[in-house]
Amino acid sequence: MWEKAILGMAVLRMISGSLELIAALLILKVNQVEKALLINSGLAIVGPFVLIATTAIGLLGISDRLSFAKIAWILLGITCILIGVRK
């Protein structure tokens, strides 16, 4: 059987992927660049949230096997990714 952390991460990724597909269909339906950009920018909010949430679930799943220093390095790396994408 799967671990709870694995199931949580997979479910979040499935929801994220489903939102991406729905957004793509909406973009095709509206058939206007301005509205398509609005839909696309809405997805920009979802992406970082999913990254943070799945990483948090994964870290909780292995927290008993990692030192505090390694967890801090992982969190620092995620922070760098989010800053790099934002700027």
N, C-alpha and C positions, 0 to 999 in steps of 0.2 A: 504494500500500500504506500501511497505517496505521503511525504511529510506535509504538515500543515503549511509551512512556509512556502514550499513548492507550489501547492495548490493556490495559495493566496497570490503569489507572483504570477502564476499562469492565468488566473482569472482576471487580474488587473490588465495584463497584456492582451487578453482576448477582448476585454471591454474597450481598451484603447484602439485595437485594430478595427473593431466594429465601428467605433466612432469615426475612424479614418475613412472607412468604406462609405458610411452614411454621408459624411461630408463630401466625398467625391461625387456621389450620386446627386447631392443637393447642388453642387457646383455645376454639374451637367444640366440639371433641371432649370436653374435660374438663368443660365446662358448669358450672363452679363459679368464683365470683368470686375466691376465695382463690388457687386454682391459676392462674387467668388472670392475676392480679397478679404471681405469681411468674414466669410466662412473660414477661410484659411487662417486668418489671424485668431479666430476662436480656437483653432487647433493648437496654436502656439502656446496657449495657456495649459492645455491638457498634457502636452509632452513633458515639460519639466515636472509636473505633478506626478505623472506615472513613473518617471525616473526616480524621483525621491521616494515615492511610496514603495515601489518594488525593491529598491535598495534597502530601505528601512526594514522591510519584511525579511529580506535575505540576511541582513545583519543580525536581526533578532534571532533568526534561525540558527546562526552559527556563533552567536555571541559567547557561548560557553567555551568555544574552542579558540577564540581570538583574544589577544591581549588588548588592553585599552589603547596602547600606542598604535596598533594596527588599525583599530576601528577609527581612531583619530585621523590617521593617514587616508583612509578610505573617505571619510567625511570631507577632509580637505580637498581630495581629488574631485569629489562631486561638486563642491563649492567652486573650484576652478572651472569645471565644465560649464556650470550655470553662468558664471561671470563671463566666460569666453563667448558663450552663445548670446548672451544679453547685449553685449557691447558691440 
